[in-house]
Amino acid sequence: MWRMLTSYGVPLLGIALVTWISSAMLAQWGLASAALLFLLPVLLGAARGGLGPGLLAALAGAGAYNFFLLPPYFSFHVHGPDHAVSVLVLVLVALVTSRLATRLREREEEANARAAISEELAQISRLLAKGSPVEALERARAYVAGIYGALRIDGAQDGFSSLDQAAAAWAMHNGDATGHGTGVMAAAEWTFLPLSPKGRGNHALMALARPANGQTRPMVQIEHMAQVALLLGQGCDRIALDEERRARETLAESDRLRRTFLASLAHDFRTPLTVITGQLEALAQRSPEAGEALNAARRLERTMSDLIAAARIEEGSLRPQTESLDLIDAADAACAAVAVPDGLSLGHTIPADLPFVRADAVLLHHVLINLIDNALGHAASRVVLGARADGAQVALWVEDDGPGVPPAERARIFERFARIEGGDRTKGSGLGLAIVRGFADAMGMEASVEDSPLGGARFIIRMGA
């Protein structure tokens, strides 16, 4: 109110002041100079208050100019066309000036409004960037609620009318602003704005209550609130990412503890198991009945070795020491290290002229032991090791005459604890073939499986010569 009074009052006071000065100085300045002075309060009124105060100042100035300065004095009668033109020009100048001043004021107000919106968005971004994601989102929500009224981003719908719930469902499904102040279900008491850009499927929503004074929010404010909702949505995304990161860290820590426990357990069991195996080997030379116990101890020893190997693979601590190896010697050592069950045969058909290969002797021995042990567990009667030169590579395989591996399971069978459901390959710990793949990868080799001419599975290791 005070601003309005001053907008109209100050130009009128200016008209009075100019009238008094012009009347006193009319004889010295002349009418033309006096008429120009009346433009000053008109410009002042138009600049301060816009069209209304400027037009009022123009009319008052024209009236005062005519009443006090133009003969006949103290009347509104215009004497002569030149005086009429002076009054008309004064009014036109006032109108044009007021119009220009009004446009400038509108531009200034628009610029100020955009600057205020930008500052508000920047403040929300600053609040969202500070501290923990949950606390930051709550601070930003409270800041927006302090400016625009009740605000909810919790997804709850308690307290909503049936129309509000329908508007929320529409906004959630279509990703558009819905409800109060929008073109869709405008009679609702809440405005629902998506927290994510349109096109992301079902949208989480920000619910903004109708203003406390009951007025309808203008569309420009709804559009601004849509930007605010997207910023708050980024805060929600930050919370989700933080929770996901914490879950991954918890899972990684749990997995690390599990690996450490298994490796420690395997190390602790290995020494007494080695003593037991040695005693059983000595006992088996005198008593054939101890052979079965010796085989069981050896299987347990290989399981412990597999656990330690799995831990080394997962920790990335494998450092292969490659050297030139004769695959015939490697196959003989591997065949001698396993116990062949009754009713099965184990042998190799590796050509004598096969070139040497580059491999880590310990890791390759472990790979062959696992492949042979796997084949013996599934063979009907035979397990055979073979090899051939294949260009710049050498292919080494272990095959059996068992049930084989279905094509759909051949990629998964090298995963840890993988089992072929409905088949015969459900024996063992589930670590052997995973260790074969891990050791082969560490040595730069390729492990795969295919059908064997014997009728079962052929596990192939391709390595550089």
Beta strands, then each sheet from edge to edge (+ up, - down):
strand 1: 151-152
strand 2: 178-179
strand 3: 190-194
strand 4: 205-209
strand 5: 322-325
strand 6: 345-348
strand 7: 357-360
strand 8: 382-390
strand 9: 393-400
strand 10: 446-451
strand 11: 457-464
sheet 1: 1+ 4- 3+ 2-
sheet 2: 5+ 7-
sheet 3: 6+ 8+ 9- 11+ 10-
end
